[in-house]
Amino acid sequence: MPVAQDIWNSRLEQIGFIDDPVDLTLDLYEEIEILKKKKNAILLAHYYQEPAIQDVADFIGDSLGLSRQAAATSADIIVFAGVHFMAETAKILSPEKKVLLPDLNAGCSLADTCPADEFQVFCDQHPDHLVMSYINCSAAVKARSDIICTSTNAEHLLRMIPESQPVIFAPDRNLGRWLERKTGRKLKIWDGVCIVHETFSERKLLALKVEFPAARVLAHPECEEAVLLHADFVGSTSAIRRFAREDTGDSFIIATEEGILHQMRKDSPGKHFIPAPPESGCNCSQCPHMRLNTLEKLYTCMHHELPEIRMEESIRKRALKPIERMIEMSEGVS
């Protein structure tokens, strides 16, 4: 997290914002709707947020799609119920809007595995390489990149890069290895990982396939290769949702953060969705960073218009260029 944001977080603590009690008699759904209208605010919720937050959001989806939707609105305030890098992306695309994050400590294990200073050194060691970074990274890492990608368009973009051009891929090693298998390209891969997607158990997945032989396995490419090898479909969160909605099957094993199940069950109430289990007995298919956001924090955030995402304009402009390059190169990819 940028130093400026740490300072801002300290200020919030000093004014008692973080511990500001919420009146338990309030109807938070109603109060949030009132605040949205009063402040001309738009509420974005990532698929991995708790169901209560998804139900009060104006838009629900993946991180880049949400930021682009918000940029196209006339809202003065963007409230991003997600994690820090997502709110940063919204600010990169909408510098004139105030961008709020309900809990400033809602980081991302994947983004955190790629510190910008270490990544700069890594890139400097391979000066002839084009740098392709997954959108799940900090604004500073985006600013050092040549092109940004999503799990939806990564393969398409990589195929557009000449094979003679060596490529650094960061920060997710599993997505990078999946791209290598899909395209036959050899990439210089940064060793980052998502703590949720790496925990899914191949052993327990196979046991579920025996228990539910008709169930199709839908997996996110951030999962380990051992899990992806058993998947009937590999794709982004939005693509997984769309596949389950359109497929004729009636049962699915889902290997991604279980927050997506809320929308999938609303899409197809007659279908059976089974969360893929982690190796341990923990509830590891829920992202602990995403779940730092709560309905109470969302209300408090909108009421005080804090915490606010801020960044240096020079970083914002440099981070915007590889995003714009991605958008231009991926037109028509869904």
DOVO-641823 format. One record per residue (C-alpha): residue in three letters; x, y, z; residue number from 1. Coordinates in nm, 4 decimals. Layout:
BEGIN
{res ALA&c1 X&c2 Y&c3 Z&n NUM} $
...
END
This chain:
BEGIN
{res MET&c1 0.0000&c2 0.0000&c3 0.0000&n 1} $
{res PRO&c1 0.1451&c2 0.3441&c3 -0.0893&n 2} $
{res VAL&c1 0.2924&c2 0.5452&c3 0.1968&n 3} $
{res ALA&c1 0.0418&c2 0.8257&c3 0.1371&n 4} $
{res GLN&c1 -0.2377&c2 0.5784&c3 0.2035&n 5} $
{res ASP&c1 -0.0705&c2 0.4681&c3 0.5287&n 6} $
{res ILE&c1 -0.0640&c2 0.8310&c3 0.6406&n 7} $
{res TRP&c1 -0.4282&c2 0.8674&c3 0.5445&n 8} $
{res ASN&c1 -0.5152&c2 0.5540&c3 0.7399&n 9} $
{res SER&c1 -0.3397&c2 0.6968&c3 1.0479&n 10} $
{res ARG&c1 -0.5481&c2 1.0100&c3 1.0145&n 11} $
{res LEU&c1 -0.8649&c2 0.8023&c3 1.0076&n 12} $
{res GLU&c1 -0.7609&c2 0.6296&c3 1.3272&n 13} $
{res GLN&c1 -0.6892&c2 0.9648&c3 1.4930&n 14} $
{res ILE&c1 -1.0387&c2 1.0928&c3 1.4217&n 15} $
{res GLY&c1 -1.1943&c2 0.7679&c3 1.5401&n 16} $
{res PHE&c1 -1.3390&c2 0.6822&c3 1.2002&n 17} $
{res ILE&c1 -1.2459&c2 0.3159&c3 1.1975&n 18} $
{res ASP&c1 -1.4128&c2 0.2513&c3 1.5329&n 19} $
{res ASP&c1 -1.7101&c2 0.4785&c3 1.4645&n 20} $
{res PRO&c1 -2.0081&c2 0.2825&c3 1.6024&n 21} $
{res VAL&c1 -2.3073&c2 0.2209&c3 1.3795&n 22} $
{res ASP&c1 -2.6568&c2 0.2633&c3 1.5195&n 23} $
{res LEU&c1 -2.7886&c2 -0.0934&c3 1.5298&n 24} $
{res THR&c1 -3.1460&c2 0.0283&c3 1.4802&n 25} $
{res LEU&c1 -3.0668&c2 0.1624&c3 1.1327&n 26} $
{res ASP&c1 -3.1860&c2 -0.0148&c3 0.8206&n 27} $
{res LEU&c1 -2.8475&c2 -0.0091&c3 0.6502&n 28} $
{res TYR&c1 -2.9883&c2 -0.1015&c3 0.3087&n 29} $
{res GLU&c1 -3.2184&c2 0.1987&c3 0.3214&n 30} $
{res GLU&c1 -2.9508&c2 0.4298&c3 0.4638&n 31} $
{res ILE&c1 -2.7009&c2 0.3322&c3 0.1950&n 32} $
{res GLU&c1 -2.9583&c2 0.4007&c3 -0.0770&n 33} $
{res ILE&c1 -3.0247&c2 0.7436&c3 0.0766&n 34} $
{res LEU&c1 -2.6517&c2 0.8207&c3 0.0842&n 35} $
{res LYS&c1 -2.6059&c2 0.7117&c3 -0.2769&n 36} $
{res LYS&c1 -2.8702&c2 0.9582&c3 -0.3919&n 37} $
{res LYS&c1 -2.7609&c2 1.2380&c3 -0.1587&n 38} $
{res LYS&c1 -2.3940&c2 1.2176&c3 -0.2594&n 39} $
{res ASN&c1 -2.4408&c2 1.1126&c3 -0.6239&n 40} $
{res ALA&c1 -2.2416&c2 0.8000&c3 -0.5467&n 41} $
{res ILE&c1 -2.2230&c2 0.4706&c3 -0.7309&n 42} $
{res LEU&c1 -2.1562&c2 0.1456&c3 -0.5453&n 43} $
{res LEU&c1 -1.9482&c2 -0.1273&c3 -0.7064&n 44} $
{res ALA&c1 -1.9232&c2 -0.4767&c3 -0.5592&n 45} $
{res HIS&c1 -1.6845&c2 -0.7454&c3 -0.6717&n 46} $
{res TYR&c1 -1.8213&c2 -1.0984&c3 -0.7030&n 47} $
{res TYR&c1 -1.6171&c2 -1.2008&c3 -0.3992&n 48} $
{res GLN&c1 -1.7957&c2 -0.9652&c3 -0.1593&n 49} $
{res GLU&c1 -2.0425&c2 -1.0982&c3 0.0958&n 50} $
{res PRO&c1 -2.3998&c2 -1.1385&c3 -0.0368&n 51} $
{res ALA&c1 -2.5360&c2 -0.8463&c3 0.1687&n 52} $
{res ILE&c1 -2.3000&c2 -0.6055&c3 -0.0075&n 53} $
{res GLN&c1 -2.3704&c2 -0.7525&c3 -0.3503&n 54} $
{res ASP&c1 -2.7424&c2 -0.7023&c3 -0.2927&n 55} $
{res VAL&c1 -2.7081&c2 -0.3279&c3 -0.2322&n 56} $
{res ALA&c1 -2.4601&c2 -0.2607&c3 -0.5171&n 57} $
{res ASP&c1 -2.5374&c2 -0.0750&c3 -0.8398&n 58} $
{res PHE&c1 -2.2963&c2 -0.2926&c3 -1.0379&n 59} $
{res ILE&c1 -2.1571&c2 -0.6393&c3 -0.9607&n 60} $
{res GLY&c1 -1.8723&c2 -0.7949&c3 -1.1546&n 61} $
{res ASP&c1 -1.4981&c2 -0.8318&c3 -1.2072&n 62} $
{res SER&c1 -1.2608&c2 -0.5517&c3 -1.1154&n 63} $
{res LEU&c1 -1.1795&c2 -0.3913&c3 -1.4518&n 64} $
{res GLY&c1 -1.5345&c2 -0.4167&c3 -1.5818&n 65} $
{res LEU&c1 -1.6625&c2 -0.2434&c3 -1.2698&n 66} $
{res SER&c1 -1.4089&c2 0.0389&c3 -1.3004&n 67} $
{res ARG&c1 -1.5009&c2 0.0938&c3 -1.6655&n 68} $
{res GLN&c1 -1.8714&c2 0.0967&c3 -1.5832&n 69} $
{res ALA&c1 -1.8160&c2 0.3534&c3 -1.3098&n 70} $
{res ALA&c1 -1.6034&c2 0.5726&c3 -1.5377&n 71} $
{res ALA&c1 -1.8918&c2 0.5883&c3 -1.7844&n 72} $
{res THR&c1 -2.1354&c2 0.7262&c3 -1.5245&n 73} $
{res SER&c1 -2.1919&c2 1.0823&c3 -1.4062&n 74} $
{res ALA&c1 -2.1382&c2 0.9844&c3 -1.0421&n 75} $
{res ASP&c1 -1.9231&c2 1.2110&c3 -0.8277&n 76} $
{res ILE&c1 -1.8208&c2 0.9326&c3 -0.5906&n 77} $
{res ILE&c1 -1.7221&c2 0.5715&c3 -0.6596&n 78} $
{res VAL&c1 -1.7522&c2 0.3384&c3 -0.3615&n 79} $
{res PHE&c1 -1.5635&c2 0.0190&c3 -0.4459&n 80} $
{res ALA&c1 -1.6504&c2 -0.2794&c3 -0.2298&n 81} $
{res GLY&c1 -1.3491&c2 -0.4860&c3 -0.3221&n 82} $
{res VAL&c1 -0.9783&c2 -0.4661&c3 -0.2451&n 83} $
{res HIS&c1 -0.7168&c2 -0.1934&c3 -0.2679&n 84} $
{res PHE&c1 -0.5837&c2 -0.2562&c3 -0.6202&n 85} $
{res MET&c1 -0.9407&c2 -0.2537&c3 -0.7564&n 86} $
{res ALA&c1 -1.0150&c2 0.0849&c3 -0.6042&n 87} $
{res GLU&c1 -0.6817&c2 0.2073&c3 -0.7413&n 88} $
{res THR&c1 -0.7859&c2 0.0961&c3 -1.0900&n 89} $
{res ALA&c1 -1.1113&c2 0.2886&c3 -1.0534&n 90} $
{res LYS&c1 -0.9100&c2 0.5992&c3 -0.9602&n 91} $
{res ILE&c1 -0.6761&c2 0.5493&c3 -1.2556&n 92} $
{res LEU&c1 -0.9742&c2 0.5475&c3 -1.4929&n 93} $
{res SER&c1 -1.1739&c2 0.8179&c3 -1.3115&n 94} $
{res PRO&c1 -0.9281&c2 1.0751&c3 -1.1716&n 95} $
{res GLU&c1 -1.1999&c2 1.3393&c3 -1.1418&n 96} $
{res LYS&c1 -1.4147&c2 1.1218&c3 -0.9146&n 97} $
{res LYS&c1 -1.3644&c2 1.0571&c3 -0.5440&n 98} $
{res VAL&c1 -1.2950&c2 0.6852&c3 -0.4937&n 99} $
{res LEU&c1 -1.3693&c2 0.5248&c3 -0.1576&n 100} $
{res LEU&c1 -1.2824&c2 0.1825&c3 -0.0171&n 101} $
{res PRO&c1 -1.4818&c2 0.0640&c3 0.2889&n 102} $
{res ASP&c1 -1.1742&c2 -0.0830&c3 0.4599&n 103} $
{res LEU&c1 -0.8338&c2 0.0523&c3 0.3596&n 104} $
{res ASN&c1 -0.6740&c2 -0.2661&c3 0.4941&n 105} $
{res ALA&c1 -0.8546&c2 -0.4765&c3 0.2330&n 106} $
{res GLY&c1 -0.5467&c2 -0.5670&c3 0.0349&n 107} $
{res CYS&c1 -0.4761&c2 -0.8610&c3 -0.1961&n 108} $
{res SER&c1 -0.2408&c2 -1.1506&c3 -0.1286&n 109} $
{res LEU&c1 -0.1531&c2 -1.1686&c3 -0.4990&n 110} $
{res ALA&c1 -0.0800&c2 -0.7978&c3 -0.5372&n 111} $
{res ASP&c1 0.1171&c2 -0.8047&c3 -0.2103&n 112} $
{res THR&c1 0.3508&c2 -1.0758&c3 -0.3455&n 113} $
{res CYS&c1 0.4732&c2 -0.8277&c3 -0.6072&n 114} $
{res PRO&c1 0.6224&c2 -0.5212&c3 -0.4342&n 115} $
{res ALA&c1 0.6867&c2 -0.2450&c3 -0.6880&n 116} $
{res ASP&c1 1.0520&c2 -0.1904&c3 -0.5910&n 117} $
{res GLU&c1 1.1386&c2 -0.5599&c3 -0.6209&n 118} $
{res PHE&c1 0.9462&c2 -0.5833&c3 -0.9453&n 119} $
{res GLN&c1 1.1437&c2 -0.2894&c3 -1.0848&n 120} $
{res VAL&c1 1.4702&c2 -0.4731&c3 -1.0118&n 121} $
{res PHE&c1 1.3327&c2 -0.7910&c3 -1.1738&n 122} $
{res CYS&c1 1.2333&c2 -0.6012&c3 -1.4888&n 123} $
{res ASP&c1 1.5691&c2 -0.4226&c3 -1.5032&n 124} $
{res GLN&c1 1.7382&c2 -0.7626&c3 -1.5083&n 125} $
{res HIS&c1 1.5497&c2 -0.8453&c3 -1.8280&n 126} $
{res PRO&c1 1.5539&c2 -0.5178&c3 -2.0250&n 127} $
{res ASP&c1 1.4651&c2 -0.6821&c3 -2.3570&n 128} $
{res HIS&c1 1.1386&c2 -0.8263&c3 -2.2189&n 129} $
{res LEU&c1 0.7943&c2 -0.6771&c3 -2.2694&n 130} $
{res VAL&c1 0.6134&c2 -0.6596&c3 -1.9346&n 131} $
{res MET&c1 0.2601&c2 -0.7984&c3 -1.9216&n 132} $
{res SER&c1 0.0964&c2 -0.7638&c3 -1.5811&n 133} $
{res TYR&c1 -0.2276&c2 -0.9142&c3 -1.4600&n 134} $
{res ILE&c1 -0.4680&c2 -0.6482&c3 -1.3397&n 135} $
{res ASN&c1 -0.4429&c2 -0.7902&c3 -0.9860&n 136} $
{res CYS&c1 -0.1424&c2 -0.5723&c3 -0.9024&n 137} $
{res SER&c1 -0.0732&c2 -0.2310&c3 -0.7514&n 138} $
{res ALA&c1 -0.0859&c2 0.0955&c3 -0.9426&n 139} $
{res ALA&c1 0.2927&c2 0.1194&c3 -0.9109&n 140} $
{res VAL&c1 0.3380&c2 -0.2209&c3 -1.0774&n 141} $
{res LYS&c1 0.0915&c2 -0.1236&c3 -1.3487&n 142} $
{res ALA&c1 0.2969&c2 0.1905&c3 -1.4047&n 143} $
{res ARG&c1 0.6061&c2 -0.0273&c3 -1.4719&n 144} $
{res SER&c1 0.4174&c2 -0.2500&c3 -1.7166&n 145} $
{res ASP&c1 0.3854&c2 -0.2325&c3 -2.0954&n 146} $
{res ILE&c1 0.0416&c2 -0.3905&c3 -2.1055&n 147} $
{res ILE&c1 -0.2168&c2 -0.5004&c3 -1.8495&n 148} $
{res CYS&c1 -0.4351&c2 -0.8080&c3 -1.8943&n 149} $
{res THR&c1 -0.7301&c2 -0.9765&c3 -1.7283&n 150} $
{res SER&c1 -0.7973&c2 -1.3464&c3 -1.6940&n 151} $
{res THR&c1 -1.0474&c2 -1.3017&c3 -1.9777&n 152} $
{res ASN&c1 -0.8197&c2 -1.1423&c3 -2.2353&n 153} $
{res ALA&c1 -0.4719&c2 -1.2604&c3 -2.1285&n 154} $
{res GLU&c1 -0.4474&c2 -1.5402&c3 -2.3873&n 155} $
{res HIS&c1 -0.5772&c2 -1.3149&c3 -2.6667&n 156} $
{res LEU&c1 -0.3269&c2 -1.0408&c3 -2.5831&n 157} $
{res LEU&c1 -0.0342&c2 -1.2797&c3 -2.5528&n 158} $
{res ARG&c1 -0.1089&c2 -1.4258&c3 -2.8958&n 159} $
{res MET&c1 -0.0990&c2 -1.0736&c3 -3.0401&n 160} $
{res ILE&c1 0.2597&c2 -1.0260&c3 -2.9190&n 161} $
{res PRO&c1 0.5183&c2 -1.1576&c3 -3.1712&n 162} $
{res GLU&c1 0.6729&c2 -1.4857&c3 -3.0590&n 163} $
{res SER&c1 1.0164&c2 -1.3333&c3 -3.1094&n 164} $
{res GLN&c1 0.9402&c2 -1.0849&c3 -2.8297&n 165} $
{res PRO&c1 1.0313&c2 -1.2221&c3 -2.4839&n 166} $
{res VAL&c1 0.7674&c2 -1.1511&c3 -2.2197&n 167} $
{res ILE&c1 0.7679&c2 -1.1049&c3 -1.8441&n 168} $
{res PHE&c1 0.4372&c2 -1.2103&c3 -1.6898&n 169} $
{res ALA&c1 0.3403&c2 -1.0940&c3 -1.3413&n 170} $
{res PRO&c1 0.2314&c2 -1.1417&c3 -1.0725&n 171} $
{res ASP&c1 0.0362&c2 -1.4710&c3 -1.0791&n 172} $
{res ARG&c1 0.2462&c2 -1.7778&c3 -1.1496&n 173} $
{res ASN&c1 -0.0533&c2 -2.0081&c3 -1.1980&n 174} $
{res LEU&c1 -0.2143&c2 -1.7827&c3 -1.4578&n 175} $
{res GLY&c1 0.1276&c2 -1.7470&c3 -1.6226&n 176} $
{res ARG&c1 0.1779&c2 -2.1244&c3 -1.6400&n 177} $
{res TRP&c1 -0.1760&c2 -2.1704&c3 -1.7726&n 178} $
{res LEU&c1 -0.0958&c2 -1.9194&c3 -2.0482&n 179} $
{res GLU&c1 0.2218&c2 -2.1111&c3 -2.1321&n 180} $
{res ARG&c1 0.0209&c2 -2.4313&c3 -2.1712&n 181} $
{res LYS&c1 -0.2489&c2 -2.2607&c3 -2.3793&n 182} $
{res THR&c1 -0.0157&c2 -2.0746&c3 -2.6160&n 183} $
{res GLY&c1 0.3045&c2 -2.2786&c3 -2.6181&n 184} $
{res ARG&c1 0.4982&c2 -1.9630&c3 -2.5288&n 185} $
{res LYS&c1 0.7747&c2 -1.9582&c3 -2.2687&n 186} $
{res LEU&c1 0.7312&c2 -1.6691&c3 -2.0261&n 187} $
{res LYS&c1 0.9514&c2 -1.5174&c3 -1.7582&n 188} $
{res ILE&c1 0.7028&c2 -1.5538&c3 -1.4706&n 189} $
{res TRP&c1 0.6989&c2 -1.3619&c3 -1.1433&n 190} $
{res ASP&c1 0.6422&c2 -1.5986&c3 -0.8504&n 191} $
{res GLY&c1 0.3167&c2 -1.4608&c3 -0.7054&n 192} $
{res VAL&c1 0.0054&c2 -1.6454&c3 -0.5961&n 193} $
{res CYS&c1 -0.3474&c2 -1.5952&c3 -0.4635&n 194} $
{res ILE&c1 -0.3945&c2 -1.7493&c3 -0.1193&n 195} $
{res VAL&c1 -0.7509&c2 -1.8554&c3 -0.2035&n 196} $
{res HIS&c1 -0.6953&c2 -2.0198&c3 -0.5416&n 197} $
{res GLU&c1 -0.3769&c2 -2.2042&c3 -0.4414&n 198} $
{res THR&c1 -0.5541&c2 -2.3844&c3 -0.1553&n 199} $
{res PHE&c1 -0.8067&c2 -2.5871&c3 -0.3573&n 200} $
{res SER&c1 -0.7390&c2 -2.9569&c3 -0.3060&n 201} $
{res GLU&c1 -0.7004&c2 -3.1935&c3 -0.6009&n 202} $
{res ARG&c1 -0.7619&c2 -3.4895&c3 -0.3698&n 203} $
{res LYS&c1 -1.0878&c2 -3.3502&c3 -0.2346&n 204} $
{res LEU&c1 -1.1933&c2 -3.2326&c3 -0.5790&n 205} $
{res LEU&c1 -1.1607&c2 -3.5866&c3 -0.7128&n 206} $
{res ALA&c1 -1.3675&c2 -3.7136&c3 -0.4197&n 207} $
{res LEU&c1 -1.6392&c2 -3.4595&c3 -0.5075&n 208} $
{res LYS&c1 -1.6340&c2 -3.5742&c3 -0.8709&n 209} $
{res VAL&c1 -1.7001&c2 -3.9293&c3 -0.7506&n 210} $
{res GLU&c1 -1.9817&c2 -3.8092&c3 -0.5254&n 211} $
{res PHE&c1 -2.1326&c2 -3.5904&c3 -0.8000&n 212} $
{res PRO&c1 -2.0346&c2 -3.7628&c3 -1.1277&n 213} $
{res ALA&c1 -2.2600&c2 -3.5418&c3 -1.3409&n 214} $
{res ALA&c1 -2.1183&c2 -3.2167&c3 -1.2002&n 215} $
{res ARG&c1 -1.8962&c2 -3.0104&c3 -1.4281&n 216} $
{res VAL&c1 -1.5871&c2 -2.8492&c3 -1.2763&n 217} $
{res LEU&c1 -1.5487&c2 -2.4765&c3 -1.3438&n 218} $
{res ALA&c1 -1.2162&c2 -2.3267&c3 -1.2352&n 219} $
{res HIS&c1 -1.0366&c2 -1.9929&c3 -1.2352&n 220} $
{res PRO&c1 -0.6910&c2 -1.9950&c3 -1.4017&n 221} $
{res GLU&c1 -0.5356&c2 -1.8679&c3 -1.0764&n 222} $
{res CYS&c1 -0.5802&c2 -2.2244&c3 -0.9444&n 223} $
{res GLU&c1 -0.2916&c2 -2.4684&c3 -0.9285&n 224} $
{res GLU&c1 -0.2297&c2 -2.6817&c3 -1.2381&n 225} $
{res ALA&c1 -0.3371&c2 -3.0008&c3 -1.0571&n 226} $
{res VAL&c1 -0.6848&c2 -2.8536&c3 -1.0140&n 227} $
{res LEU&c1 -0.7065&c2 -2.7032&c3 -1.3641&n 228} $
{res LEU&c1 -0.6302&c2 -3.0410&c3 -1.5213&n 229} $
{res HIS&c1 -0.9644&c2 -3.1704&c3 -1.3889&n 230} $
{res ALA&c1 -1.1667&c2 -2.8680&c3 -1.4990&n 231} $
{res ASP&c1 -1.4310&c2 -2.8868&c3 -1.7706&n 232} $
{res PHE&c1 -1.4030&c2 -2.5103&c3 -1.8116&n 233} $
{res VAL&c1 -1.1328&c2 -2.2613&c3 -1.7125&n 234} $
{res GLY&c1 -1.2114&c2 -1.8909&c3 -1.7175&n 235} $
{res SER&c1 -1.2545&c2 -1.5629&c3 -1.5368&n 236} $
{res THR&c1 -1.5139&c2 -1.5197&c3 -1.2648&n 237} $
{res SER&c1 -1.7571&c2 -1.3572&c3 -1.5078&n 238} $
{res ALA&c1 -1.6941&c2 -1.6332&c3 -1.7620&n 239} $
{res ILE&c1 -1.7565&c2 -1.9018&c3 -1.4985&n 240} $
{res ARG&c1 -2.0860&c2 -1.7352&c3 -1.4079&n 241} $
{res ARG&c1 -2.1884&c2 -1.7104&c3 -1.7734&n 242} $
{res PHE&c1 -2.0899&c2 -2.0728&c3 -1.8472&n 243} $
{res ALA&c1 -2.3010&c2 -2.2057&c3 -1.5585&n 244} $
{res ARG&c1 -2.5976&c2 -1.9916&c3 -1.6614&n 245} $
{res GLU&c1 -2.5898&c2 -2.1028&c3 -2.0254&n 246} $
{res ASP&c1 -2.4833&c2 -2.4669&c3 -1.9878&n 247} $
{res THR&c1 -2.7511&c2 -2.7356&c3 -1.9968&n 248} $
{res GLY&c1 -2.6009&c2 -2.9145&c3 -1.6974&n 249} $
{res ASP&c1 -2.7666&c2 -2.8842&c3 -1.3565&n 250} $
{res SER&c1 -2.4721&c2 -2.9286&c3 -1.1165&n 251} $
{res PHE&c1 -2.1328&c2 -2.7605&c3 -1.1002&n 252} $
{res ILE&c1 -1.8245&c2 -2.7712&c3 -0.8787&n 253} $
{res ILE&c1 -1.6844&c2 -2.4178&c3 -0.8539&n 254} $
{res ALA&c1 -1.3114&c2 -2.3621&c3 -0.7967&n 255} $
{res THR&c1 -1.2930&c2 -1.9923&c3 -0.7229&n 256} $
{res GLU&c1 -1.3836&c2 -1.7637&c3 -0.4315&n 257} $
{res GLU&c1 -1.7261&c2 -1.8715&c3 -0.3125&n 258} $
{res GLY&c1 -1.8759&c2 -1.5206&c3 -0.3190&n 259} $
{res ILE&c1 -1.9598&c2 -1.5824&c3 -0.6872&n 260} $
{res LEU&c1 -2.2062&c2 -1.8530&c3 -0.5819&n 261} $
{res HIS&c1 -2.4522&c2 -1.5873&c3 -0.4651&n 262} $
{res GLN&c1 -2.5021&c2 -1.4528&c3 -0.8180&n 263} $
{res MET&c1 -2.4898&c2 -1.7992&c3 -0.9757&n 264} $
{res ARG&c1 -2.7709&c2 -1.9212&c3 -0.7522&n 265} $
{res LYS&c1 -2.9757&c2 -1.6130&c3 -0.8379&n 266} $
{res ASP&c1 -2.9108&c2 -1.6745&c3 -1.2090&n 267} $
{res SER&c1 -3.0074&c2 -2.0408&c3 -1.1943&n 268} $
{res PRO&c1 -3.2076&c2 -2.1279&c3 -0.8811&n 269} $
{res GLY&c1 -3.2773&c2 -2.4769&c3 -1.0115&n 270} $
{res LYS&c1 -2.9100&c2 -2.5692&c3 -1.0438&n 271} $
{res HIS&c1 -2.6762&c2 -2.7132&c3 -0.7811&n 272} $
{res PHE&c1 -2.3497&c2 -2.5284&c3 -0.7100&n 273} $
{res ILE&c1 -2.0822&c2 -2.6958&c3 -0.4987&n 274} $
{res PRO&c1 -1.7794&c2 -2.4962&c3 -0.3742&n 275} $
{res ALA&c1 -1.4505&c2 -2.6757&c3 -0.4357&n 276} $
{res PRO&c1 -1.2892&c2 -2.7589&c3 -0.0999&n 277} $
{res PRO&c1 -0.9467&c2 -2.6484&c3 0.0244&n 278} $
{res GLU&c1 -0.6945&c2 -2.9055&c3 0.1431&n 279} $
{res SER&c1 -0.7289&c2 -2.7992&c3 0.5055&n 280} $
{res GLY&c1 -1.0500&c2 -2.7865&c3 0.7032&n 281} $
{res CYS&c1 -1.0503&c2 -2.4065&c3 0.7044&n 282} $
{res ASN&c1 -1.2981&c2 -2.1850&c3 0.5214&n 283} $
{res CYS&c1 -1.0214&c2 -2.0904&c3 0.2789&n 284} $
{res SER&c1 -1.2429&c2 -2.0470&c3 -0.0273&n 285} $
{res GLN&c1 -1.3416&c2 -1.7094&c3 0.1211&n 286} $
{res CYS&c1 -1.0884&c2 -1.4327&c3 0.0646&n 287} $
{res PRO&c1 -1.0069&c2 -1.2829&c3 0.4067&n 288} $
{res HIS&c1 -0.9172&c2 -0.9500&c3 0.2448&n 289} $
{res MET&c1 -1.2433&c2 -0.9218&c3 0.0529&n 290} $
{res ARG&c1 -1.4398&c2 -1.0108&c3 0.3645&n 291} $
{res LEU&c1 -1.2910&c2 -0.7190&c3 0.5598&n 292} $
{res ASN&c1 -1.5588&c2 -0.5091&c3 0.3934&n 293} $
{res THR&c1 -1.8933&c2 -0.5255&c3 0.5725&n 294} $
{res LEU&c1 -2.2279&c2 -0.3545&c3 0.5335&n 295} $
{res GLU&c1 -2.1527&c2 -0.1477&c3 0.8439&n 296} $
{res LYS&c1 -1.8160&c2 -0.0317&c3 0.7082&n 297} $
{res LEU&c1 -1.9791&c2 0.0457&c3 0.3765&n 298} $
{res TYR&c1 -2.2338&c2 0.2709&c3 0.5431&n 299} $
{res THR&c1 -1.9689&c2 0.4455&c3 0.7556&n 300} $
{res CYS&c1 -1.7431&c2 0.4896&c3 0.4536&n 301} $
{res MET&c1 -2.0194&c2 0.6577&c3 0.2543&n 302} $
{res HIS&c1 -2.1281&c2 0.8713&c3 0.5488&n 303} $
{res HIS&c1 -1.7776&c2 1.0117&c3 0.6138&n 304} $
{res GLU&c1 -1.6535&c2 0.9809&c3 0.2519&n 305} $
{res LEU&c1 -1.3458&c2 0.8045&c3 0.3893&n 306} $
{res PRO&c1 -1.1144&c2 0.6173&c3 0.3365&n 307} $
{res GLU&c1 -1.0331&c2 0.7798&c3 0.0024&n 308} $
{res ILE&c1 -0.7969&c2 0.6345&c3 -0.2565&n 309} $
{res ARG&c1 -0.5267&c2 0.8806&c3 -0.3543&n 310} $
{res MET&c1 -0.2171&c2 0.8446&c3 -0.5710&n 311} $
{res GLU&c1 0.0491&c2 1.0545&c3 -0.7334&n 312} $
{res GLU&c1 -0.0673&c2 1.1854&c3 -1.0707&n 313} $
{res SER&c1 0.2563&c2 1.0729&c3 -1.2354&n 314} $
{res ILE&c1 0.1917&c2 0.7127&c3 -1.1262&n 315} $
{res ARG&c1 -0.1723&c2 0.7340&c3 -1.2325&n 316} $
{res LYS&c1 -0.0806&c2 0.8514&c3 -1.5826&n 317} $
{res ARG&c1 0.1870&c2 0.5845&c3 -1.6260&n 318} $
{res ALA&c1 -0.0509&c2 0.3144&c3 -1.4985&n 319} $
{res LEU&c1 -0.3230&c2 0.4328&c3 -1.7351&n 320} $
{res LYS&c1 -0.1159&c2 0.3760&c3 -2.0513&n 321} $
{res PRO&c1 -0.0875&c2 -0.0065&c3 -2.0289&n 322} $
{res ILE&c1 -0.4573&c2 -0.0279&c3 -1.9393&n 323} $
{res GLU&c1 -0.5499&c2 0.1783&c3 -2.2455&n 324} $
{res ARG&c1 -0.3207&c2 -0.0416&c3 -2.4569&n 325} $
{res MET&c1 -0.5007&c2 -0.3506&c3 -2.3272&n 326} $
{res ILE&c1 -0.8439&c2 -0.2043&c3 -2.4023&n 327} $
{res GLU&c1 -0.7381&c2 -0.1140&c3 -2.7548&n 328} $
{res MET&c1 -0.5893&c2 -0.4581&c3 -2.8237&n 329} $
{res SER&c1 -0.8768&c2 -0.6565&c3 -2.6696&n 330} $
{res GLU&c1 -1.1753&c2 -0.4968&c3 -2.8399&n 331} $
{res GLY&c1 -1.4327&c2 -0.7656&c3 -2.9083&n 332} $
{res VAL&c1 -1.2966&c2 -1.0125&c3 -2.6514&n 333} $
{res SER&c1 -1.5632&c2 -1.1216&c3 -2.4009&n 334} $
END
